[in-house]
Amino acid sequence: MILGIDFGGTKVALATADATGAPLRRVRLETRAEGGAEQVVRRALDAAHRLVAETPGTLTAVGVSTFGVVRDGRVRLAPNVPGWEDLPLPDLVSGGLGVPVRVDNDVNAATAAEARWGRLAGVGTGVYVNLGTGLGAGLVVGGRVVPGAHGAAGEIGYLLRRPGEPGCAQGRAPLEEYASGSGLAARASALLGEPVTAAGLFARRDEPRAAALLDDTAAALGMAVANLATTLDPERVVLGGGMAAEPSLLPAIRATVARAVPFPPEVVTARFVDDAALIGAIALAGGGA
């Protein structure tokens, strides 16, 4: 059997799978109340041992997805979770389970899931875009996920929206702060004078101020996707994450891509939504993408 582990900001999801990648058993741990990164990893490893013991077969490989960027055996660009920055996650998991481990960021893992079993299967050049609490993209070339020189390919949350604005060096992620689920919620709360989630804002689309904010966000996301498509010239763009399910976003992004890209790709929603990164971790364990 193989094992997938997805480390999220508030939970850890684990699943064993057979050689084809079909999940066998799953478990989920809440981590919000935990005291530190290494404690979260220890609890995940304890849960992994129990899950493996309950699953028939012998564990041969582990795939791990995590927020941040994995480079030189450590997690980088994870400032929002105490203790996760510079964590030697691959060694901790490999040492704790005693089998080979492949680790990648959660968006690349989700991209691997779509490339192996989802809407990017059989696609030579493609893009996966995660529209969720954060923003990120995975790039597929030759049917494989491209990590980039530093493992940071597709970190579109750091894209600048206008010349001269504070960027990564100042600890900012301009596009993510503006157009991600968390960024949209923050802007909506300030505009409407009350706490509003991104989902709550979409539910209030009939209100003029909410509609204007949503249209502006769709335009910003459409521009980012169109710029990605112009740069990479993909056959298909797949939209995943919680916001991708909102009915108004897909046609708006499609329209921008059709208008702006010389050879517009097909734009579709992902096969995997809620468990994309976990399925991606299984794909990593199985050697996919």
N, C-alpha and C positions, 0 to 999 in steps of 0.2 A: 504494500500500500504506500501511498504518498500522503503528505500532510501539508495543508495550507494554513498560514496564520496571517491575519490582517490586523495590524495595529492601527486603530483609529484614535481620534482625540478623546473620545469618551467611552470607547469599548474596544475589546479584542474579540475577534471572531475566529474560530478554528474549525477546520473540517478535514476529516480523512477522506480519501478517494481511492478508487481502484486504478489500475494501470491506464485505463482509458480517460481518466479524469472525472468519472461519475462520482459525485459525493456519496459517502456512505453514512457518516455520522457527523453531527455538528454540535458546537457549544458556543455560547457567547458570554463574555465577562464584562461587567460594567467596571470602568476604571476611574470615574470622575473623583471618587473619594480616596483614591490611593495616594500614598505619601511620596512617591518618587518614581522615576523611570525604571530603575533597576528592580524595584519591587513589582512594577507592572510586568516586566519581563519574567521575573521569577514565578509570579502567579500564572502567567501564560504557559510557562514550561511545565508547571505542575498540572495544569489542565490538559496540556498536550500529552503528557505521560498517561493520564487517566483515559483520555480519548483513544489513544493508541492501544492501550490494554483492553479496551472494550470492542475493538475492531479486529476481526479475523485477518491474519496475514502478518507480514514482517515489514516494518517501516524501512524504506530505502532512500527517501529523499524528502526534503522540506523546502517549500517556497514561502517567502515572507514578503508581504507588502507593508509599507509604512509611509506616513506623511514625511515630508522633507526629501532631501536628495541623498542618495547613498554613494559615497565616494571614498576610495582608499580604506574600505572596511569600517567606515563610520558614517553616522547620519549627519548631514549638513542642512542648513537652511530650515531649521525647525525651531524658530525662536518662541513660538507660542505655547510650547509644552515644556515645563521646567524639567531639566535634566536630560532631555532627548537630544539636544544639540551636542555633537561630538560623541554620542553613545556608540560603543563598538558592537552594534547589534548583531552583525553576522557571526562574530566569534562567540557571543553570549548564547545565541540559539544553537549553533553548531556544537559548542562544548556541552550544552545542556541536554542535547538529544543524541549526539554521537553519530550523526549522519551528515552527508553533504547538504549544504544550504545555499539557495539562491535568494538574494534580497534585492528588491527594487522599490521605487516609490509607488504609491498607490495608483496614480494615474497611469504609469507605465504598465503596472500589473493589470489594470482594467483593460488597457489597450491590448495586452497579450491575450486576455480572455476573449476579446472581440476578434482578434486575429486568428485564434485557434478554433473557436466554436461559434462566433457571433457574426456580426454584420461586416467585419473586415476579413473574414475567411475567404481565401482565394484572391484577395486584393493585393496587387503588387505594391502599389503606392497609395497610402491612405492616411487619414488623420482621425484620431479620436479626441474629442473635446469634452472635458468634464465641466459641466455647468452646475456647481453645487455650492456648498458653504464657501469653498475656494474655487479658483479657476486653474486649470492646467490642461495640457494637451500631450498626447502621445503620437509620435511620428512613425509610420510604417513604410519602409523602403525595402523592396525585394522580399516582401512578406515577413520582415523582421522588424522588431521595435528598435529604433535608433536611440541610443543613450546620449549621444553627444560627447564632446571631448572631456567633460567633467561630470557626466551623468545628469546634466541639467537641461537637456533638450526639451523643448515644449513648456518651459516655465513661463507661460504667457501672462500670469498674474503680474509679472514685473514689467510688462510692456508699458512704455510711456504713452500718455494720452495727448500731451502737448509739449512743445519744446521747453526745456529749462525746468520742468517740474521735478521735485525731489524723487529720487528713485532708490534702487537697491542699496547704494552706498549710504543713504540716509535712513536705512531701515524701513523703507516704504515699498509697497507693491501697488503701483498706481491703478492698473486695470482691475486687479482683484478688489481693491478698496472701493472701487466705483461700481463694478458690475457683477460681482459674485453674489451669492445668496446673502452672505453676512454683510457685504457692502451695501447691497440694495436695502436690507433691513435697517441699517444704520441711517441711510439717507432718508428712507421713508419715515422713520421715527422722528427725525429732526424736522421734516417737512410737515408732518401731520400733528406733531406735538403730543404723541403718545407712543408707547412701545408697539411696534409692528414687526412681524416676521415677514420674510419674503413670500411665504405661502399665503399669509394673511393679506398681503398687498395684492397679490394676484386675484384673491377672492373679492377684492373691492374695486375691480377694474371699471365698474360702472361709475365710479366717482371721478370727476375730471382731473383732480390733482394726482390721484393714483394712476390713472390712465396715462397722463403725460410722463410720469416717472417711469412707468413700465415701457412706454414707447421709446424713451430716451435710452433705457438700458438695453432694449432689443437692438437699437441702432448701434450702440457701442459694441455689443457682442457680435452683431453681424459684420461690422467693420473688422474686428479681430479675426473672425473666421475667414472672411474674404482675403485678408492679407496673408493668412496662413496658406490658403489655397493658391493664391497667386505665387507665393514663394516656392511651395513644394510641388504644385501641379498634380494633386492627387486624383485618383479615380473616384474616390468616395470619401465623404466626411461623415463621421458618426458622432452624434451628440448624446452624451450620457450625463448622469448626475440628476439630482432632484428637480432642478429647474427645467431640464430637457423635456419633462413630462407636461409642462404647461402648454396648452394648445396654441397660445398666441406666439410663442417664440419660434417654433419651427418654420412657419411660413414667412415670418419676418426675416429670419436669417437666410432662408432660401432665396428670397427676393433680392437681398443685398449681394449674395454670392452670384446670382444670375446677372446682376447689373454690372458688377465690378470685376469679375474674374475672366480673363481671356478665354479659357476653356473651363467653364463651370463644372465642378464635380457634382455628382449626386449627393444630396444631404439627407440623411436619415437618422432616426433615433436608434439608440443602442438596443441590443438584445438583453444585456444584463444591466440592471439598474441598482436595486438595493444591495446586492451582494457582489457587485462587479469586482471590487478589489480582492475579495476572498476567492472568487472563481479565478481571478488572475494569479493569486498566490499558488493555487493548485496547478495552473498552467506553467508557472515558473518551476514548480517542483518536477513536473513532467517533462521539462526541457523545451516547452513551447515558446515561440516568439522570442 
